[in-house]
Amino acid sequence: MSNEVDAGDYGPMKRLSTMFSTLQDKFHRDRSDRDLTLPQPTAPALAVTSFFEYLVVVSLGKKRGQGTYEPQITYQFPKLANMELSQREEEEKSLKAILLFCFPEGVNWAPLTEYPSETFSFVLTEVDGSRKNGYCRRLLPHGKGARAPEAYCIISRVACFGLFSKIFDEVEKRRQISMAMIYPFMQSLREAPFPAPGNTVKIKSFIPESGTEIISLTRPLDSWLEHVDFRTLFHCLTNEEVLKVFASTVLERRIIFMAEELSTLSQVLHAVAALLYPFTWQHTFISIVPSVLIDVVMAPTPYLLGVQRSKLDDVTDQSDMLIVDLTEGAERTFITCIGDESTILPEKLQEELLQALCCRRDNSTSEELNKVVSEAFLSFFVKTVGHFSSHVKGSSGRQPGVFQKKSFCKASEHKASQHFVKRFIQTQMFDIFIQEVERRPTQEGFFHKKIAEYQESKKKEKAMRGQLPKTHHQAV
């Protein structure tokens, strides 16, 4: 198989564009045909058994007779030849796309003597709607003189950015000794079982002159947040700006984030998607858009896109979208917007969100920050749509129920929330969520636990209010 990718070769672009359009078509079929949904953030239920599918090293090679560079795979583990036939055929189709995502800038590279290492991630969406995560570390290979950067890329069904960042640290350390040192470490990792949330797996690895090392890889307890670090999001945007982005995302609008650093784009997009929990973004999601795919910004359907700022001129002629500039010191954070972003969320709940976000500390750990932020936005959904289970009627035993939209909207806790709820229930993410509730009305999860806690607290408040007049009468 040829690993060459030409900027003028539209094969990868056509394939990815087809992938996105096919996925969109799936979501607009009749309900009876939509048994397939994208993975929910609670991915551990998918019974993942291994850390990764394969690792590739992508290098920049000079085109023969030309002054431009092209990405090419110079190392792969395991080899395609060692894979099963069906898996090998599938992966061969994905390799060109991976090359594009590792070096999305295209062919404009030159040898460098200094290049800051950066780690980022991307998502590959298959035509059946399933997703694979690509983790990439790009750096200048060990050596002297001017040389082109290279990228390590791991493809995995697992969404756990922090874990793979640590794996890259180990891969990079071994690469500096010899490419051959990568193999035994990755082999040990491939043979290790993927740990349950909160658990640790220990990997043995031998390094010359250092002996056998024990590498501990711990999975976060909050597994639905293990792909997320909110620090970059709140470093780039103020609390008020985050709420505007959240409001646009909740209504499934077209949103583009712009930055030069690939790590900034991928971390911010994954953080924004995580704010939607327990709902899942159901439309096009590309944390880093390769140059040859920039036409995807013209798609009329909802999307979350990360675009390098050098492509600003290619996106600003679009309308009816939110373009967010994440660049530090940017003249305008919102390059374009609809104009109603501040009024989408109910005013009282906006104030509560801002108060909750102000509780985070500047020196908080990633886990502490994740807890403060996730609970704030989860509380928002509890208060706006947490009464959904009372409006799924007709379910008995294994028979599916039917969601009653009208009664659900009228039963909103606050009248001011009704307008928002009426808009939100029209979204794809709510539709997919409620379909799962209709199929399994008795399911339990973290969201259901938070709803129960909130409802119990409301009962206690009501009971205390009911006792106050009686207590006052007795006192008199």
C-alpha positions as CSV (number, residue, x, y, z in Angstrom):
1,M,0.0,0.0,0.0
2,S,1.3,3.5,-0.8
3,N,1.5,5.9,2.1
4,E,1.7,8.9,-0.1
5,V,-0.7,11.8,0.4
6,D,-0.9,14.5,-2.2
7,A,-2.5,17.8,-1.2
8,G,-4.2,17.6,-4.6
9,D,-5.4,14.0,-4.0
10,Y,-9.0,14.4,-3.0
11,G,-9.5,10.7,-2.3
12,P,-9.2,11.1,1.5
13,M,-11.3,14.3,1.4
14,K,-14.1,12.5,-0.6
15,R,-14.0,9.6,1.7
16,L,-14.2,11.7,4.8
17,S,-16.9,14.0,3.3
18,T,-18.9,10.9,2.4
19,M,-18.4,9.6,5.9
20,F,-19.9,12.8,7.4
21,S,-22.8,13.0,4.9
22,T,-23.6,9.3,5.4
23,L,-23.7,9.9,9.2
24,Q,-26.0,12.8,8.8
25,D,-28.4,10.8,6.6
26,K,-28.6,8.1,9.3
27,F,-29.8,10.6,11.9
28,H,-32.7,11.8,9.7
29,R,-34.2,8.4,9.1
30,D,-37.4,7.1,10.7
31,R,-37.1,6.3,14.4
32,S,-37.5,2.6,13.6
33,D,-34.3,2.7,11.6
34,R,-32.3,4.6,14.2
35,D,-31.4,1.9,16.6
36,L,-27.8,2.9,16.2
37,T,-26.5,5.9,18.2
38,L,-23.1,7.4,18.8
39,P,-21.4,6.2,22.0
40,Q,-22.5,7.9,25.1
41,P,-19.9,9.5,27.4
42,T,-20.3,6.4,29.7
43,A,-18.1,4.5,27.3
44,P,-16.9,1.9,29.8
45,A,-20.2,0.0,29.3
46,L,-18.8,-0.9,25.9
47,A,-16.5,-3.5,27.6
48,V,-13.3,-2.2,26.1
49,T,-10.6,-4.9,26.7
50,S,-7.4,-3.4,25.3
51,F,-5.7,0.0,25.4
52,F,-5.3,0.6,21.7
53,E,-5.6,-0.9,18.2
54,Y,-2.3,0.3,16.8
55,L,0.5,2.8,17.0
56,V,2.0,4.6,14.0
57,V,4.9,6.9,13.6
58,V,4.3,9.5,10.9
59,S,7.3,11.3,9.4
60,L,7.6,14.1,6.9
61,G,9.4,13.1,3.8
62,K,10.5,15.4,1.0
63,K,8.6,14.9,-2.2
64,R,10.8,13.6,-5.0
65,G,11.9,16.5,-7.3
66,Q,9.9,19.0,-5.2
67,G,10.5,21.3,-2.3
68,T,7.4,20.3,-0.3
69,Y,7.0,17.6,2.3
70,E,4.4,14.9,2.7
71,P,3.5,12.8,5.7
72,Q,4.3,9.1,5.5
73,I,4.0,6.2,8.0
74,T,7.5,5.0,8.9
75,Y,6.6,2.6,11.7
76,Q,3.5,0.7,12.7
77,F,2.7,-1.6,15.6
78,P,1.2,-4.1,15.1
79,K,2.0,-4.5,11.5
80,L,-1.0,-4.6,9.1
81,A,0.1,-8.0,8.0
82,N,-0.4,-9.3,11.6
83,M,-4.0,-8.1,11.7
84,E,-7.0,-10.2,10.6
85,L,-8.0,-9.7,7.0
86,S,-11.2,-7.8,7.8
87,Q,-9.4,-5.5,10.2
88,R,-6.5,-5.0,7.8
89,E,-8.8,-3.9,5.0
90,E,-10.6,-1.4,7.3
91,E,-7.4,0.1,8.7
92,E,-5.9,0.5,5.2
93,K,-8.8,2.8,4.4
94,S,-8.2,4.9,7.5
95,L,-4.5,5.4,7.2
96,K,-4.7,8.3,4.7
97,A,-7.1,10.1,7.0
98,I,-4.8,9.6,9.9
99,L,-1.9,11.1,7.9
100,L,-4.0,14.2,7.3
101,F,-4.9,14.6,11.0
102,C,-1.3,14.2,12.2
103,F,-0.2,17.0,9.9
104,P,-3.3,19.0,9.1
105,E,-1.4,22.0,7.9
106,G,-0.6,20.3,4.6
107,V,2.7,20.5,2.7
108,N,4.1,23.8,3.9
109,W,6.9,22.5,6.1
110,A,10.7,23.2,6.3
111,P,13.5,21.6,8.4
112,L,13.6,23.0,11.9
113,T,16.1,23.1,14.7
114,E,13.5,23.8,17.4
115,Y,9.9,22.7,17.7
116,P,7.8,22.6,20.9
117,S,6.3,19.1,21.6
118,E,2.5,19.1,21.6
119,T,-0.1,16.5,22.3
120,F,-3.6,16.5,20.7
121,S,-6.4,14.2,19.8
122,F,-8.9,13.8,17.0
123,V,-11.9,11.6,16.3
124,L,-12.4,9.3,13.3
125,T,-16.1,8.7,12.7
126,E,-16.9,5.6,10.7
127,V,-19.8,5.3,8.2
128,D,-21.7,3.2,10.8
129,G,-21.5,6.0,13.3
130,S,-18.9,4.4,15.5
131,R,-15.9,6.4,16.7
132,K,-12.2,5.9,17.1
133,N,-10.0,8.2,19.0
134,G,-6.7,9.3,17.6
135,Y,-4.0,10.5,20.0
136,C,-1.1,12.3,18.6
137,R,2.2,13.7,19.9
138,R,4.2,15.8,17.5
139,L,7.8,16.6,18.2
140,L,11.2,17.1,16.7
141,P,13.0,13.6,16.5
142,H,16.2,13.1,18.5
143,G,19.2,14.3,16.6
144,K,21.3,17.3,15.5
145,G,20.8,20.0,12.9
146,A,17.6,21.0,11.0
147,R,15.1,18.2,10.6
148,A,11.4,17.8,10.0
149,P,9.0,17.0,12.9
150,E,7.4,13.6,13.3
151,A,4.3,12.4,15.0
152,Y,3.4,9.4,17.1
153,C,-0.3,8.4,16.7
154,I,-2.2,5.9,18.7
155,I,-5.7,4.7,17.5
156,S,-8.0,3.5,20.2
157,R,-11.6,2.9,21.1
158,V,-10.9,4.3,24.5
159,A,-11.5,8.0,25.3
160,C,-8.9,8.8,28.0
161,F,-6.6,11.7,27.0
162,G,-4.6,11.8,30.2
163,L,-3.8,8.2,30.1
164,F,-2.5,8.3,26.6
165,S,-0.4,11.4,27.3
166,K,1.5,9.4,29.9
167,I,1.8,6.5,27.4
168,F,3.4,9.0,24.9
169,D,5.9,10.1,27.6
170,E,7.1,6.5,27.7
171,V,7.1,6.0,23.9
172,E,9.1,9.3,23.5
173,K,11.6,8.2,26.1
174,R,12.2,4.9,24.3
175,R,12.3,6.5,20.8
176,Q,15.3,8.6,21.9
177,I,17.2,5.4,22.6
178,S,16.0,3.4,19.6
179,M,12.9,2.8,17.5
180,A,13.3,-0.8,18.4
181,M,12.6,0.0,22.1
182,I,9.1,1.0,21.3
183,Y,8.0,-2.5,20.4
184,P,8.3,-4.3,23.8
185,F,6.6,-1.5,25.7
186,M,3.7,-1.4,23.2
187,Q,3.5,-5.2,23.2
188,S,3.2,-5.2,27.0
189,L,0.6,-2.5,26.9
190,R,-1.4,-4.3,24.2
191,E,-1.5,-7.5,26.3
192,A,-2.6,-5.6,29.5
193,P,-6.3,-5.4,30.3
194,F,-7.8,-2.0,30.2
195,P,-8.5,-1.0,33.8
196,A,-12.0,-0.3,35.3
197,P,-12.6,3.3,36.4
198,G,-10.4,4.2,39.4
199,N,-8.2,1.1,38.9
200,T,-4.5,0.9,38.0
201,V,-2.7,-1.4,35.6
202,K,1.1,-1.9,36.0
203,I,3.2,-2.4,32.8
204,K,6.7,-4.0,33.0
205,S,9.2,-2.6,30.5
206,F,13.0,-3.1,30.2
207,I,15.3,-0.2,29.2
208,P,19.0,-0.7,28.7
209,E,21.2,0.8,31.5
210,S,18.0,1.4,33.5
211,G,16.7,-2.2,33.9
212,T,13.1,-3.2,34.3
213,E,10.7,-0.4,35.0
214,I,7.2,-0.6,36.4
215,I,4.9,1.9,34.8
216,S,1.6,2.5,36.6
217,L,-1.4,3.7,34.5
218,T,-4.4,4.8,36.5
219,R,-7.8,5.4,35.1
220,P,-9.9,8.3,36.6
221,L,-12.8,7.3,38.7
222,D,-15.2,9.6,36.8
223,S,-14.8,7.7,33.6
224,W,-17.1,10.0,31.6
225,L,-14.6,12.8,32.2
226,E,-11.4,10.9,31.5
227,H,-11.0,12.5,28.0
228,V,-11.4,16.0,29.4
229,D,-9.4,18.7,31.0
230,F,-11.3,21.9,31.4
231,R,-8.3,24.1,32.2
232,T,-7.6,25.1,28.6
233,L,-11.2,26.0,28.0
234,F,-11.3,28.4,31.0
235,H,-7.8,29.7,30.2
236,C,-9.0,30.8,26.8
237,L,-12.5,32.0,27.7
238,T,-14.2,33.8,30.5
239,N,-17.1,32.2,32.4
240,E,-19.6,34.4,30.5
241,E,-18.0,33.4,27.2
242,V,-18.2,29.7,28.1
243,L,-21.9,30.1,28.8
244,K,-22.5,31.6,25.3
245,V,-20.6,28.7,23.7
246,F,-22.6,26.2,25.8
247,A,-25.9,27.8,24.8
248,S,-25.0,27.6,21.1
249,T,-23.9,24.0,21.5
250,V,-27.1,23.0,23.3
251,L,-29.1,24.2,20.4
252,E,-26.8,22.3,18.0
253,R,-25.6,25.2,15.9
254,R,-22.6,25.5,13.6
255,I,-19.6,26.4,15.8
256,I,-16.0,26.9,14.8
257,F,-13.1,27.3,17.2
258,M,-9.8,28.9,16.0
259,A,-6.3,28.7,17.4
260,E,-2.8,28.0,16.2
261,E,-2.0,25.3,18.7
262,L,-3.5,21.9,17.8
263,S,-3.5,20.9,21.5
264,T,-5.6,24.0,22.3
265,L,-8.2,23.1,19.6
266,S,-8.5,19.4,20.6
267,Q,-8.7,20.1,24.4
268,V,-11.3,22.9,24.0
269,L,-13.6,21.0,21.6
270,H,-13.6,17.9,23.8
271,A,-14.2,20.1,26.9
272,V,-17.2,21.8,25.2
273,A,-18.7,18.5,24.2
274,A,-18.3,17.2,27.8
275,L,-20.4,20.1,29.0
276,L,-23.4,18.5,27.4
277,Y,-23.3,15.4,29.6
278,P,-25.6,13.3,29.9
279,F,-26.3,14.3,26.3
280,T,-24.0,13.6,23.4
281,W,-23.1,15.7,20.4
282,Q,-24.7,13.8,17.5
283,H,-23.4,15.8,14.5
284,T,-20.1,16.4,12.7
285,F,-17.2,16.7,15.2
286,I,-13.7,17.4,14.0
287,S,-11.4,18.8,16.6
288,I,-8.7,19.6,14.0
289,V,-9.8,20.2,10.4
290,P,-7.1,19.3,7.9
291,S,-6.4,21.9,5.2
292,V,-7.8,19.7,2.5
293,L,-11.0,19.3,4.4
294,I,-11.6,23.0,5.0
295,D,-14.7,22.9,2.7
296,V,-16.5,21.2,5.5
297,V,-17.2,24.6,7.0
298,M,-19.7,25.1,4.2
299,A,-21.9,22.2,5.4
300,P,-25.4,23.4,6.2
301,T,-25.8,21.0,9.1
302,P,-24.6,21.5,12.8
303,Y,-21.0,20.9,13.6
304,L,-18.2,21.5,16.1
305,L,-15.0,22.2,14.3
306,G,-11.4,23.2,15.3
307,V,-9.6,25.2,12.6
308,Q,-6.1,26.6,12.7
309,R,-6.1,30.4,12.8
310,S,-4.1,30.6,9.5
311,K,-7.3,29.5,7.8
312,L,-9.4,32.4,9.1
313,D,-10.1,33.8,5.6
314,D,-11.6,30.4,4.6
315,V,-14.3,30.5,7.3
316,T,-15.3,34.2,7.9
317,D,-17.4,34.4,4.8
318,Q,-19.9,31.9,6.4
319,S,-23.0,33.2,8.2
320,D,-25.4,31.9,10.9
321,M,-22.6,30.4,13.0
322,L,-20.5,31.1,16.0
323,I,-16.7,31.5,15.3
324,V,-14.7,31.6,18.5
325,D,-11.1,32.9,18.5
326,L,-9.1,31.1,21.3
327,T,-5.9,33.1,20.6
328,E,-4.5,34.8,23.7
329,G,-5.0,38.5,23.5
330,A,-7.4,38.2,20.5
331,E,-9.1,41.5,19.6
332,R,-12.5,39.8,19.5
333,T,-13.3,36.4,21.1
334,F,-16.4,36.0,18.9
335,I,-15.5,36.8,15.3
336,T,-19.1,36.1,14.2
337,C,-22.2,35.2,16.2
338,I,-26.0,35.0,15.9
339,G,-26.5,37.6,18.5
340,D,-28.9,35.8,20.9
341,E,-26.3,33.7,22.7
342,S,-26.8,35.6,26.0
343,T,-30.6,35.0,26.1
344,I,-30.8,31.3,25.1
345,L,-30.4,29.9,28.7
346,P,-32.9,30.9,31.4
347,E,-31.6,34.0,33.2
348,K,-31.9,32.5,36.7
349,L,-30.0,29.4,35.7
350,Q,-27.4,31.4,34.0
351,E,-26.7,33.2,37.3
352,E,-26.5,29.9,39.1
353,L,-24.1,28.6,36.6
354,L,-21.8,31.6,36.9
355,Q,-21.9,31.4,40.7
356,A,-21.0,27.7,40.6
357,L,-18.1,28.4,38.1
358,C,-16.8,31.1,40.4
359,C,-16.2,28.4,43.0
360,R,-13.2,26.9,41.1
361,R,-9.7,27.8,42.4
362,D,-6.8,28.8,40.2
363,N,-4.5,26.2,41.8
364,S,-7.1,23.4,41.6
365,T,-6.0,20.1,40.2
366,S,-7.5,18.8,36.9
367,E,-9.8,16.4,38.9
368,E,-11.0,19.2,41.2
369,L,-11.7,21.5,38.3
370,N,-13.5,18.8,36.4
371,K,-15.7,18.1,39.4
372,V,-16.7,21.8,39.9
373,V,-17.4,22.4,36.2
374,S,-19.2,19.1,35.4
375,E,-21.5,19.4,38.5
376,A,-22.4,22.9,37.5
377,F,-23.6,22.0,34.1
378,L,-25.1,18.7,35.2
379,S,-27.2,20.7,37.7
380,F,-28.4,22.8,34.8
381,F,-29.8,19.8,33.0
382,V,-31.3,18.3,36.2
383,K,-33.3,21.5,36.8
384,T,-34.4,22.0,33.2
385,V,-35.2,18.4,32.0
386,G,-34.7,16.2,35.0
387,H,-38.4,15.5,35.3
388,F,-38.4,13.5,32.0
389,S,-39.0,10.1,33.5
390,S,-42.5,11.1,34.8
391,H,-43.6,11.8,31.2
392,V,-42.7,8.5,29.7
393,K,-46.1,6.7,29.6
394,G,-47.2,3.2,28.7
395,S,-44.1,1.3,29.6
396,S,-44.6,-2.0,31.4
397,G,-42.0,-4.7,31.8
398,R,-40.1,-4.9,28.6
399,Q,-42.5,-2.8,26.6
400,P,-41.1,0.5,25.5
401,G,-42.7,3.7,26.7
402,V,-43.8,6.9,24.8
403,F,-42.5,10.3,25.7
404,Q,-45.2,12.9,26.3
405,K,-43.7,16.2,24.9
406,K,-46.5,18.6,25.8
407,S,-47.0,17.5,29.4
408,F,-43.2,17.5,29.8
409,C,-42.8,21.1,28.7
410,K,-45.7,22.3,30.8
411,A,-44.3,20.6,33.9
412,S,-41.1,22.7,33.8
413,E,-40.1,23.7,37.3
414,H,-40.0,27.4,36.4
415,K,-42.1,29.1,33.7
416,A,-39.0,30.9,32.5
417,S,-37.5,27.5,31.6
418,Q,-40.3,26.4,29.4
419,H,-39.2,28.4,26.4
420,F,-35.7,26.9,26.6
421,V,-37.1,23.4,27.1
422,K,-39.3,23.7,24.0
423,R,-36.3,24.5,21.9
424,F,-34.0,21.9,23.5
425,I,-36.4,19.0,23.0
426,Q,-36.2,19.6,19.2
427,T,-32.5,18.8,19.1
428,Q,-30.9,15.5,18.0
429,M,-29.1,15.0,21.2
430,F,-32.3,15.1,23.3
431,D,-34.1,13.0,20.7
432,I,-31.5,10.2,20.9
433,F,-31.4,10.5,24.7
434,I,-35.2,10.1,25.1
435,Q,-35.3,7.2,22.6
436,E,-33.0,5.3,24.9
437,V,-35.2,6.2,27.9
438,E,-38.3,5.0,26.0
439,R,-36.5,1.7,25.2
440,R,-35.3,1.3,28.8
441,P,-37.4,3.3,31.2
442,T,-36.0,1.8,34.3
443,Q,-32.3,2.4,33.5
444,E,-30.2,4.0,36.2
445,G,-27.0,6.1,36.0
446,F,-25.1,9.1,37.3
447,F,-27.6,11.5,35.9
448,H,-30.5,9.7,37.4
449,K,-28.7,9.7,40.8
450,K,-28.3,13.4,40.6
451,I,-32.0,13.9,39.7
452,A,-33.0,11.8,42.7
453,E,-30.8,13.8,45.0
454,Y,-32.3,17.1,43.7
455,Q,-35.8,15.9,44.0
456,E,-35.2,14.7,47.5
457,S,-33.8,18.1,48.5
458,K,-36.8,19.8,47.0
459,K,-39.1,17.6,49.1
460,K,-37.2,18.5,52.2
461,E,-37.4,22.2,51.4
462,K,-41.1,21.9,50.8
463,A,-41.6,20.0,54.1
464,M,-39.7,22.6,56.0
465,R,-41.7,25.4,54.4
466,G,-44.9,23.6,55.4
467,Q,-43.7,23.4,59.0
468,L,-42.9,27.1,59.4
469,P,-46.4,28.4,59.9
470,K,-47.2,25.7,62.4
471,T,-44.0,26.4,64.4
472,H,-44.7,30.1,64.3
473,H,-48.3,29.5,65.6
474,Q,-46.9,27.4,68.5
475,A,-44.5,30.1,69.4
476,V,-47.2,32.7,69.6
